[in-house]
Amino acid sequence: MGMIVMKQGQALVLEAIQPVKYTPLQQWINRGVNKAYVVKRYQPQLTAEQQHKLVKQAETYLNKPYDIEVLKHLCDNAMDSIFHCKKL
């Protein structure tokens, strides 16, 4: 799981992995089963300022151990909904 971020014209995934890091998008896709992936967007769309703040906040976790509680904090209720659906 991760968040696509454009850095110097390159698409990178700020990735929830051990440790949290940036991975080139194509490399991230190649690791998936059958190279399959899903893209989800915030609705309503975030403003440029909100996007910038989200990336800066997420970058505070770079090089730190991955922790699902951190991810839940960043994604608020979105992760709770995913976990609820998996339980069904």
MODELLER restraints for C-alpha pairs under 7 A, 6 or more apart:
rsr = mdl.restraints
at = mdl.atoms
rsr.add(forms.Gaussian(group=physical.xy_distance, feature=features.Distance(at['CA:1:A'], at['CA:15:A']), mean=6.08, stdev=0.5))
rsr.add(forms.Gaussian(group=physical.xy_distance, feature=features.Distance(at['CA:1:A'], at['CA:16:A']), mean=5.62, stdev=0.5))
rsr.add(forms.Gaussian(group=physical.xy_distance, feature=features.Distance(at['CA:2:A'], at['CA:13:A']), mean=5.67, stdev=0.5))
rsr.add(forms.Gaussian(group=physical.xy_distance, feature=features.Distance(at['CA:2:A'], at['CA:14:A']), mean=5.30, stdev=0.5))
rsr.add(forms.Gaussian(group=physical.xy_distance, feature=features.Distance(at['CA:2:A'], at['CA:15:A']), mean=4.19, stdev=0.5))
rsr.add(forms.Gaussian(group=physical.xy_distance, feature=features.Distance(at['CA:2:A'], at['CA:16:A']), mean=5.62, stdev=0.5))
rsr.add(forms.Gaussian(group=physical.xy_distance, feature=features.Distance(at['CA:3:A'], at['CA:13:A']), mean=5.27, stdev=0.5))
rsr.add(forms.Gaussian(group=physical.xy_distance, feature=features.Distance(at['CA:3:A'], at['CA:14:A']), mean=5.11, stdev=0.5))
rsr.add(forms.Gaussian(group=physical.xy_distance, feature=features.Distance(at['CA:3:A'], at['CA:15:A']), mean=6.56, stdev=0.5))
rsr.add(forms.Gaussian(group=physical.xy_distance, feature=features.Distance(at['CA:4:A'], at['CA:11:A']), mean=6.51, stdev=0.5))
rsr.add(forms.Gaussian(group=physical.xy_distance, feature=features.Distance(at['CA:4:A'], at['CA:12:A']), mean=5.55, stdev=0.5))
rsr.add(forms.Gaussian(group=physical.xy_distance, feature=features.Distance(at['CA:4:A'], at['CA:13:A']), mean=4.43, stdev=0.5))
rsr.add(forms.Gaussian(group=physical.xy_distance, feature=features.Distance(at['CA:4:A'], at['CA:14:A']), mean=6.27, stdev=0.5))
rsr.add(forms.Gaussian(group=physical.xy_distance, feature=features.Distance(at['CA:5:A'], at['CA:11:A']), mean=5.88, stdev=0.5))
rsr.add(forms.Gaussian(group=physical.xy_distance, feature=features.Distance(at['CA:5:A'], at['CA:12:A']), mean=5.28, stdev=0.5))
rsr.add(forms.Gaussian(group=physical.xy_distance, feature=features.Distance(at['CA:5:A'], at['CA:13:A']), mean=6.04, stdev=0.5))
rsr.add(forms.Gaussian(group=physical.xy_distance, feature=features.Distance(at['CA:5:A'], at['CA:14:A']), mean=6.80, stdev=0.5))
rsr.add(forms.Gaussian(group=physical.xy_distance, feature=features.Distance(at['CA:6:A'], at['CA:12:A']), mean=6.10, stdev=0.5))
rsr.add(forms.Gaussian(group=physical.xy_distance, feature=features.Distance(at['CA:11:A'], at['CA:24:A']), mean=6.32, stdev=0.5))
rsr.add(forms.Gaussian(group=physical.xy_distance, feature=features.Distance(at['CA:11:A'], at['CA:25:A']), mean=5.60, stdev=0.5))
rsr.add(forms.Gaussian(group=physical.xy_distance, feature=features.Distance(at['CA:12:A'], at['CA:22:A']), mean=6.00, stdev=0.5))
rsr.add(forms.Gaussian(group=physical.xy_distance, feature=features.Distance(at['CA:12:A'], at['CA:23:A']), mean=5.46, stdev=0.5))
rsr.add(forms.Gaussian(group=physical.xy_distance, feature=features.Distance(at['CA:12:A'], at['CA:24:A']), mean=4.43, stdev=0.5))
rsr.add(forms.Gaussian(group=physical.xy_distance, feature=features.Distance(at['CA:12:A'], at['CA:25:A']), mean=4.86, stdev=0.5))
rsr.add(forms.Gaussian(group=physical.xy_distance, feature=features.Distance(at['CA:13:A'], at['CA:22:A']), mean=5.40, stdev=0.5))
rsr.add(forms.Gaussian(group=physical.xy_distance, feature=features.Distance(at['CA:13:A'], at['CA:23:A']), mean=5.15, stdev=0.5))
rsr.add(forms.Gaussian(group=physical.xy_distance, feature=features.Distance(at['CA:13:A'], at['CA:24:A']), mean=6.16, stdev=0.5))
rsr.add(forms.Gaussian(group=physical.xy_distance, feature=features.Distance(at['CA:13:A'], at['CA:25:A']), mean=5.60, stdev=0.5))
rsr.add(forms.Gaussian(group=physical.xy_distance, feature=features.Distance(at['CA:14:A'], at['CA:21:A']), mean=5.71, stdev=0.5))
rsr.add(forms.Gaussian(group=physical.xy_distance, feature=features.Distance(at['CA:14:A'], at['CA:22:A']), mean=4.50, stdev=0.5))
rsr.add(forms.Gaussian(group=physical.xy_distance, feature=features.Distance(at['CA:14:A'], at['CA:23:A']), mean=6.59, stdev=0.5))
rsr.add(forms.Gaussian(group=physical.xy_distance, feature=features.Distance(at['CA:15:A'], at['CA:21:A']), mean=5.46, stdev=0.5))
rsr.add(forms.Gaussian(group=physical.xy_distance, feature=features.Distance(at['CA:15:A'], at['CA:22:A']), mean=5.91, stdev=0.5))
rsr.add(forms.Gaussian(group=physical.xy_distance, feature=features.Distance(at['CA:15:A'], at['CA:23:A']), mean=6.78, stdev=0.5))
rsr.add(forms.Gaussian(group=physical.xy_distance, feature=features.Distance(at['CA:16:A'], at['CA:66:A']), mean=5.89, stdev=0.5))
rsr.add(forms.Gaussian(group=physical.xy_distance, feature=features.Distance(at['CA:17:A'], at['CA:66:A']), mean=5.59, stdev=0.5))
rsr.add(forms.Gaussian(group=physical.xy_distance, feature=features.Distance(at['CA:18:A'], at['CA:65:A']), mean=5.50, stdev=0.5))
rsr.add(forms.Gaussian(group=physical.xy_distance, feature=features.Distance(at['CA:18:A'], at['CA:66:A']), mean=5.28, stdev=0.5))
rsr.add(forms.Gaussian(group=physical.xy_distance, feature=features.Distance(at['CA:19:A'], at['CA:63:A']), mean=5.11, stdev=0.5))
rsr.add(forms.Gaussian(group=physical.xy_distance, feature=features.Distance(at['CA:19:A'], at['CA:64:A']), mean=5.28, stdev=0.5))
rsr.add(forms.Gaussian(group=physical.xy_distance, feature=features.Distance(at['CA:19:A'], at['CA:65:A']), mean=4.58, stdev=0.5))
rsr.add(forms.Gaussian(group=physical.xy_distance, feature=features.Distance(at['CA:19:A'], at['CA:66:A']), mean=5.57, stdev=0.5))
rsr.add(forms.Gaussian(group=physical.xy_distance, feature=features.Distance(at['CA:20:A'], at['CA:61:A']), mean=6.37, stdev=0.5))
rsr.add(forms.Gaussian(group=physical.xy_distance, feature=features.Distance(at['CA:20:A'], at['CA:62:A']), mean=4.97, stdev=0.5))
rsr.add(forms.Gaussian(group=physical.xy_distance, feature=features.Distance(at['CA:20:A'], at['CA:63:A']), mean=5.14, stdev=0.5))
rsr.add(forms.Gaussian(group=physical.xy_distance, feature=features.Distance(at['CA:20:A'], at['CA:64:A']), mean=5.68, stdev=0.5))
rsr.add(forms.Gaussian(group=physical.xy_distance, feature=features.Distance(at['CA:20:A'], at['CA:65:A']), mean=6.26, stdev=0.5))
rsr.add(forms.Gaussian(group=physical.xy_distance, feature=features.Distance(at['CA:20:A'], at['CA:66:A']), mean=5.65, stdev=0.5))
rsr.add(forms.Gaussian(group=physical.xy_distance, feature=features.Distance(at['CA:21:A'], at['CA:62:A']), mean=5.34, stdev=0.5))
rsr.add(forms.Gaussian(group=physical.xy_distance, feature=features.Distance(at['CA:21:A'], at['CA:63:A']), mean=5.90, stdev=0.5))
rsr.add(forms.Gaussian(group=physical.xy_distance, feature=features.Distance(at['CA:29:A'], at['CA:35:A']), mean=5.31, stdev=0.5))
rsr.add(forms.Gaussian(group=physical.xy_distance, feature=features.Distance(at['CA:29:A'], at['CA:36:A']), mean=6.86, stdev=0.5))
rsr.add(forms.Gaussian(group=physical.xy_distance, feature=features.Distance(at['CA:29:A'], at['CA:37:A']), mean=6.68, stdev=0.5))
rsr.add(forms.Gaussian(group=physical.xy_distance, feature=features.Distance(at['CA:72:A'], at['CA:79:A']), mean=5.64, stdev=0.5))
